[in-house]
Amino acid sequence: MDSGRSINLALSSRGIFALEKVGLMERVRKCMLPMRGRALHDSLGGITFQAYGQRDHEVIYSVARCQLNTLLLEAAEETGKVHVHFHHTCTRVDFCKRQLTFYDEVQGRSRCVVFTQVMGTDGSGSRIRKAILAQGGTQNVEKPLGHGYKELLIAPTSGGGFSLQSDALHIWPRGEFMQIALPNLDGSFTATLFMPQQGEQSFQAIDTETKLQQFYGEHFRDSLDLMPDLAQDYFNNPTGNLMTVKCVPWHYQDQALILGDAAHAIVPFHGQGMNCGFEDCVALVDCLEKAASWDEGFQSFEALRKPNTDAIADLALANYVEMRSQVRDRDFHLKKQIAFYLESLYPDFFIPQYSMVMFHQTPYYWAQQIGEIQERILDLWVDVL
Ligand SMILES: Cc1cc2nc3c(=O)[nH]c(=O)nc-3n(C[C@H](O)[C@H](O)[C@H](O)COP(=O)(O)OP(=O)(O)OC[C@H]3O[C@@H](n4cnc5c(N)ncnc54)[C@H](O)[C@@H]3O)c2cc1C
């Protein structure tokens, strides 16, 4: 496990659909907890619950990253077609020789491997992406958010139960920064503090235990008592960076393709990075099955997915502002109520944007476009009311 990566993730319909397709959902179900909505904590300790959807199945799930990773690796190996090599870092890609160089961290030496096709799923810092773009990239954006994140623990009660409502994603929205918390199966919550890297209220500025206690006392008073190891976690856990990656192309001839974060890393505020990566897998299989060649399959995959991954990248950035700030506005809650009302009146014509992303498989691009129209409609209603 990478230290400093999120301990739990929100799994929703796109990820569930992909996991069902490969017959793994029953196994995943054992390591997930439902979250029915947002529990919003105000500065005075008040909590407001806001449901994500209005039907029983409209929930998202907190799933342990480590358990999910282990389960997927084991399932891949069980096919007998996959060999997993840990501690091997790809250091070089040679398209002329169709050869990859790996550094074996255990043996302390490099070795070369000849390939027919490479699927680069090596995350936001992808080596394969760099090699593809070096062959003539026309878009290569790696945009840091300027805000980082730190993982902290909210302990279970002394009896091993949850110290906060367990079927909710908790948010402490504070304008420029926020804390969130997702439940774990052992009764704890993994809290994540998102905050600017630099500035008056930033990871750089909060650099002593006294400042940390003051900061939590002022902004997250109700969570302070639930975090006995706050200072230890804050000063020992790494501060993660967040960025958006947009690039073109995603493939090189019939030789290499990138997918997942390697092709389109996004900020985590819509809980979609992993879900989108799983959706990539379903789309890729489909494109390859229909294509006459690898090259054609890669091309159609990129053409299909690129507008959608650009859209979810933008929606995820917008959701940061929503989560840390807009959720505190009266109009925001009013719009949610009106959107639910319209959905109940016209279920085939009005699906709130959040629901399209989380509970349906509406292509992200369409969710973005339709969402913009919905926003104008909801603004009109709010003006009238
Ligand atoms: C704080 C945070 C919270 C998140 N929450 C959610 C959430 O709630 N829901 C959600 O859907 N998504 C979430 N995400 C996003 C999600 O974690 C990513 O989108 C997902 O992990 C991407 O999967 P991937 O396989 O493409 O890349 P990764 O998970 O980054 O995996 C890449 C793998 O490649 C390996 N690798 C890297 N470079 C090399 C190399 N040179 N050679 C060999 N191997 C290499 C890495 O070790 C790693 O194992 C969150 C992300 C963060 C940071």
The ligand as an SDF file (V2000), in Angstrom:
LIG
                    3D

 53 58  0  0  0  0  0  0  0  0999 V2000
   -7.4300   11.7300   -1.3970 C   0  0  0  0  0  0  0  0  0  0  0  0
   -8.0400   10.9640   -2.5310 C   0  0  0  0  0  0  0  0  0  0  0  0
   -9.3310   10.5010   -2.3990 C   0  0  0  0  0  0  0  0  0  0  0  0
   -9.9300    9.8110   -3.4500 C   0  0  0  0  0  0  0  0  0  0  0  0
  -11.2130    9.3790   -3.3050 N   0  0  0  0  0  0  0  0  0  0  0  0
  -11.8210    8.7430   -4.3270 C   0  0  0  0  0  0  0  0  0  0  0  0
  -13.1470    8.2810   -4.1860 C   0  0  0  0  0  0  0  0  0  0  0  0
  -13.7950    8.4670   -3.1550 O   0  0  0  0  0  0  0  0  0  0  0  0
  -13.7400    7.6340   -5.2490 N   0  0  0  0  0  0  0  0  0  0  0  0
  -13.0640    7.4280   -6.4080 C   0  0  0  0  0  0  0  0  0  0  0  0
  -13.6650    6.8670   -7.3430 O   0  0  0  0  0  0  0  0  0  0  0  0
  -11.7910    7.8390   -6.5720 N   0  0  0  0  0  0  0  0  0  0  0  0
  -11.1530    8.4880   -5.5570 C   0  0  0  0  0  0  0  0  0  0  0  0
   -9.8580    8.8970   -5.6960 N   0  0  0  0  0  0  0  0  0  0  0  0
   -9.1900    8.6840   -6.9870 C   0  0  0  0  0  0  0  0  0  0  0  0
   -8.5980    7.2930   -7.0890 C   0  0  0  0  0  0  0  0  0  0  0  0
   -7.7210    7.0510   -6.0130 O   0  0  0  0  0  0  0  0  0  0  0  0
   -7.8290    7.1870   -8.3990 C   0  0  0  0  0  0  0  0  0  0  0  0
   -8.5800    7.7040   -9.4580 O   0  0  0  0  0  0  0  0  0  0  0  0
   -7.4950    5.7230   -8.6960 C   0  0  0  0  0  0  0  0  0  0  0  0
   -6.6960    5.1810   -7.6670 O   0  0  0  0  0  0  0  0  0  0  0  0
   -6.7560    5.6420  -10.0380 C   0  0  0  0  0  0  0  0  0  0  0  0
   -6.4430    4.3080  -10.2840 O   0  0  0  0  0  0  0  0  0  0  0  0
   -5.2800    3.9440  -11.2970 P   0  0  0  0  0  0  0  0  0  0  0  0
   -5.1740    2.4720  -11.2530 O   0  0  0  0  0  0  0  0  0  0  0  0
   -5.5230    4.6210  -12.5930 O   0  0  0  0  0  0  0  0  0  0  0  0
   -3.9660    4.6390  -10.6930 O   0  0  0  0  0  0  0  0  0  0  0  0
   -3.2880    4.3990   -9.2760 P   0  0  0  0  0  0  0  0  0  0  0  0
   -4.2810    3.9810   -8.2520 O   0  0  0  0  0  0  0  0  0  0  0  0
   -2.4800    5.6360   -9.0250 O   0  0  0  0  0  0  0  0  0  0  0  0
   -2.3310    3.1620   -9.5180 O   0  0  0  0  0  0  0  0  0  0  0  0
   -1.1490    3.2900  -10.2730 C   0  0  0  0  0  0  0  0  0  0  0  0
   -0.2460    2.1260   -9.9710 C   0  0  0  0  0  0  0  0  0  0  0  0
    0.8830    2.1850  -10.8450 O   0  0  0  0  0  0  0  0  0  0  0  0
    2.0700    2.0380  -10.0840 C   0  0  0  0  0  0  0  0  0  0  0  0
    3.1380    2.7900  -10.7820 N   0  0  0  0  0  0  0  0  0  0  0  0
    3.3080    4.1170  -10.8900 C   0  0  0  0  0  0  0  0  0  0  0  0
    4.3840    4.4210  -11.6240 N   0  0  0  0  0  0  0  0  0  0  0  0
    4.9340    3.2310  -11.9850 C   0  0  0  0  0  0  0  0  0  0  0  0
    6.0720    2.8720  -12.7410 C   0  0  0  0  0  0  0  0  0  0  0  0
    6.8710    3.7960  -13.2960 N   0  0  0  0  0  0  0  0  0  0  0  0
    6.3370    1.5570  -12.9040 N   0  0  0  0  0  0  0  0  0  0  0  0
    5.5360    0.6030  -12.3620 C   0  0  0  0  0  0  0  0  0  0  0  0
    4.4220    0.8870  -11.6470 N   0  0  0  0  0  0  0  0  0  0  0  0
    4.1390    2.1840  -11.4550 C   0  0  0  0  0  0  0  0  0  0  0  0
    1.7200    2.6180   -8.7030 C   0  0  0  0  0  0  0  0  0  0  0  0
    2.6010    2.0910   -7.7000 O   0  0  0  0  0  0  0  0  0  0  0  0
    0.2910    2.1430   -8.5400 C   0  0  0  0  0  0  0  0  0  0  0  0
    0.2520    0.8320   -8.0300 O   0  0  0  0  0  0  0  0  0  0  0  0
   -9.2200    9.5800   -4.6550 C   0  0  0  0  0  0  0  0  0  0  0  0
   -7.9010   10.0360   -4.7790 C   0  0  0  0  0  0  0  0  0  0  0  0
   -7.3230   10.7190   -3.7310 C   0  0  0  0  0  0  0  0  0  0  0  0
   -5.9250   11.2140   -3.8840 C   0  0  0  0  0  0  0  0  0  0  0  0
  1  2  1  0
  2  3  1  0
  2 52  2  0
  3  4  2  0
  4  5  1  0
  4 50  1  0
  5  6  2  0
  6  7  1  0
  6 13  1  0
  7  8  2  0
  7  9  1  0
  9 10  1  0
 10 11  2  0
 10 12  1  0
 12 13  2  0
 13 14  1  0
 14 15  1  0
 14 50  1  0
 15 16  1  0
 16 17  1  0
 16 18  1  0
 18 19  1  0
 18 20  1  0
 20 21  1  0
 20 22  1  0
 22 23  1  0
 23 24  1  0
 24 25  2  0
 24 26  1  0
 24 27  1  0
 27 28  1  0
 28 29  2  0
 28 30  1  0
 28 31  1  0
 31 32  1  0
 32 33  1  0
 33 34  1  0
 33 48  1  0
 34 35  1  0
 35 36  1  0
 35 46  1  0
 36 37  1  0
 36 45  1  0
 37 38  2  0
 38 39  1  0
 39 40  1  0
 39 45  2  0
 40 41  1  0
 40 42  2  0
 42 43  1  0
 43 44  2  0
 44 45  1  0
 46 47  1  0
 46 48  1  0
 48 49  1  0
 50 51  2  0
 51 52  1  0
 52 53  1  0
M  END
$$$$
